[in-house]
Amino acid sequence: NVPLAVRVNIEGLHNVMELAKQYKLKLFVPSTIGAFGPESPRNPTPNICIQRPKTIYGVSKVHAELLGEYYHKRFNLDFRCLRFPGIISYDSHPGGGTTDYAVQIFHDALTTGKHVCFLRPDSRLPMMYIDDCLRGTIEFMMSPSERLSTRTYNIHAMSFTPEEIYDEVRKHVPNLEIEYKVDSRQNIADAWPMVFDDSSARTDWDWQHRIPLEKLVDIMITNLRRVYAENSAEKIGNVA
């Protein structure tokens, strides 16, 4: 729904920026790996390079980045923006996005025992666990403005492929099976960064991720086992 995307992500952003300018607010706007396109360098993707995304989602994010930079320069608005990789969390269900296989595989491992992946086994994309995402956002917003060399930063924690995360999950669920049924989301993944270069964030405001792939998998499996056990016990209680 392109008209709705424009109203929410572009017109809505204009309203928020005008209010932030009027009331001298600090403004954070999240961006994404989707802000890049097939002409962008993919491995690694630097903080500043050609972008040219091919989705309305990505176009609206580039618009937000550039408009925020302009408002900062023209009106001294304290605009800040982070380009996030795929965010992984056990307390929200996957919504069908291009990176959401990396959440769905955990649910499938603990329920059906089989994961059907819509990307090729070698499709590498940047990812991050939710705790690093939240902590990084807070640290960025708390950083003194004079330390920032730009207003939009890549942040990165890990990059992996479906095959690599499958191998890690199988260390916890050895009987997990995987089947690859590639769909149109592969075209999106092929245009996105494989590895984010976040050296500017690490240099300017000391960004450091804490959770690598092995720890992410352990956290996801441990907590989803608990969630499914609690849900099962609740259903039994309701029946009783």
C-alpha positions in Angstrom: 0.0 0.0 0.0 2.3 2.7 -1.3 -0.1 5.7 -0.6 -0.4 4.6 3.0 3.4 4.1 3.3 3.9 7.7 2.0 1.3 9.1 4.5 2.8 7.3 7.5 6.6 7.2 6.7 7.0 10.5 4.9 4.1 12.9 5.7 4.0 11.7 9.3 7.7 12.2 9.6 7.3 15.8 8.3 4.8 16.5 11.1 7.1 15.0 13.8 10.2 17.0 12.5 8.3 20.2 12.5 7.1 19.6 16.1 10.7 18.7 17.2 12.0 21.9 15.6 9.3 24.0 17.2 9.7 22.6 20.7 13.5 22.0 20.4 13.2 18.3 21.0 15.9 15.7 20.4 14.5 13.4 17.7 15.4 9.7 17.1 14.3 8.0 13.8 15.2 4.4 13.2 16.4 3.3 9.8 17.3 0.0 8.3 19.5 -2.2 6.1 16.6 -1.7 3.7 17.8 1.8 3.1 20.4 0.4 0.7 19.9 -1.1 -2.8 21.6 -3.3 -5.4 24.1 -0.5 -6.4 25.4 -0.3 -2.8 28.5 -2.1 -1.7 27.3 -5.2 0.1 30.3 -6.6 1.9 30.9 -4.4 3.8 28.4 -1.7 3.4 30.0 1.6 4.6 28.3 4.3 6.6 28.3 6.7 3.6 27.8 5.3 0.1 25.3 5.1 -2.8 22.0 3.9 -1.5 19.1 3.9 -4.0 16.8 1.3 -2.4 14.1 -0.3 -4.6 11.3 -0.6 -2.1 9.0 2.1 -0.8 10.1 1.1 2.7 13.7 1.8 1.9 12.9 5.0 -0.1 11.0 6.4 2.9 14.0 5.6 5.2 16.5 7.3 3.0 14.1 10.3 2.8 14.1 10.3 6.7 17.8 10.2 6.9 18.4 13.0 4.5 15.6 15.2 5.8 16.9 14.8 9.3 20.4 15.7 8.2 19.0 18.8 6.6 16.9 19.8 9.6 20.1 19.4 11.7 22.1 21.6 9.5 19.4 24.2 8.7 17.6 24.4 12.0 20.1 22.9 14.5 17.6 20.0 15.2 19.3 17.3 17.3 18.3 14.6 14.9 19.8 11.1 15.3 19.3 7.9 13.3 20.5 4.4 13.5 20.4 1.9 10.6 19.5 -1.4 12.3 20.1 -4.9 10.9 17.5 -7.6 11.3 16.4 -7.6 15.0 15.9 -10.9 16.8 13.8 -11.3 19.9 11.9 -14.2 21.6 9.0 -12.0 22.8 7.7 -11.0 19.4 6.5 -13.3 16.6 8.0 -13.0 13.1 5.9 -10.9 10.7 7.0 -12.3 7.4 9.8 -9.8 6.6 13.0 -10.7 4.8 15.0 -11.2 8.0 12.2 -12.9 9.9 13.3 -16.4 9.0 16.0 -15.9 11.7 13.2 -15.7 14.3 10.8 -18.3 12.8 13.5 -21.0 12.8 13.5 -21.0 16.6 9.7 -21.4 16.9 9.8 -24.2 14.3 12.6 -25.9 16.1 10.5 -26.1 19.3 7.2 -26.9 17.7 7.1 -28.6 14.3 10.7 -29.7 14.2 11.0 -28.5 10.6 11.8 -25.0 9.2 10.9 -24.0 5.7 13.2 -21.1 4.7 12.3 -18.6 1.9 16.0 -17.6 1.4 18.9 -19.5 -0.1 21.1 -21.3 2.4 24.0 -18.9 1.6 22.1 -15.6 1.9 24.1 -13.6 4.3 22.4 -10.7 6.2 23.3 -8.5 9.2 21.5 -9.3 12.4 21.4 -8.2 16.1 19.7 -9.4 19.3 17.1 -7.0 20.8 19.1 -6.3 24.0 22.1 -4.9 21.9 19.6 -2.9 19.8 18.0 -1.3 22.8 21.2 -0.6 24.6 22.9 0.8 21.5 20.0 3.2 21.0 20.1 4.5 24.5 23.9 4.9 24.4 23.6 6.7 21.1 21.0 9.1 22.4 23.1 9.8 25.5 26.2 10.6 23.5 27.3 14.2 23.5 26.4 15.9 20.2 29.9 17.1 19.6 31.2 13.5 19.4 29.0 12.7 16.4 30.6 13.1 13.0 27.3 12.4 11.3 23.7 12.0 12.2 23.0 8.6 10.8 25.1 5.5 11.7 25.2 1.8 10.8 25.3 -0.5 13.8 26.2 -4.2 13.5 26.5 -7.2 15.7 26.8 -10.3 13.5 26.1 -11.5 9.9 25.0 -15.1 9.2 23.3 -17.2 6.6 20.3 -19.5 7.0 22.7 -22.5 6.8 24.9 -21.1 9.6 22.0 -20.3 12.0 20.5 -23.7 11.2 23.8 -25.4 12.3 23.8 -23.4 15.5 20.2 -24.2 16.4 20.8 -27.9 15.7 23.3 -27.9 18.6 20.3 -27.4 20.9 17.7 -29.2 18.8 19.6 -32.0 16.9 16.5 -33.3 15.0 15.6 -30.0 13.4 15.1 -30.3 9.7 15.3 -27.5 7.1 13.8 -27.1 3.6 14.6 -24.3 1.2 11.7 -22.8 -0.7 13.0 -19.6 -2.1 10.5 -16.9 -2.9 10.4 -13.2 -3.9 12.0 -12.1 -0.6 15.3 -13.5 -2.0 15.3 -10.6 -4.5 15.1 -8.1 -1.6 17.9 -9.9 0.4 20.1 -9.9 -2.7 19.9 -6.1 -2.7 20.6 -5.6 1.0 24.0 -5.4 2.8 25.7 -8.7 3.7 27.9 -7.1 6.4 27.5 -3.6 7.9 30.6 -1.5 8.4 29.8 0.2 11.7 33.3 1.5 12.4 32.0 5.1 12.6 29.7 4.2 15.5 32.4 2.3 17.2 34.8 5.3 16.8 32.5 8.2 17.5 30.4 7.0 20.4 32.1 3.7 21.5 29.4 1.3 20.2 30.1 -2.3 21.0 27.8 -5.3 20.6 27.8 -7.9 23.3 25.8 -10.8 21.9 27.4 -13.0 19.2 25.5 -15.7 17.3 26.2 -18.6 19.7 24.9 -16.6 22.7 21.9 -15.4 20.7 20.9 -18.9 19.9 21.3 -20.0 23.5 19.2 -17.1 24.7 16.4 -17.7 22.1 16.2 -21.5 22.7 16.3 -21.1 26.5 13.6 -18.5 26.7 11.3 -19.9 24.0 11.3 -23.3 25.7 10.2 -21.5 28.9 7.5 -19.5 27.0 6.1 -22.6 25.3 6.2 -24.6 28.5 4.2 -21.8 30.3 1.7 -21.6 27.4 1.2 -25.4 27.6 0.7 -25.3 31.3 -1.8 -22.5 31.0 -3.8 -24.4 28.4 -3.9 -27.5 30.6 -5.0 -25.3 33.5 -7.8 -23.8 31.4 -9.0 -27.2 30.4 -9.0 -28.5 34.0 
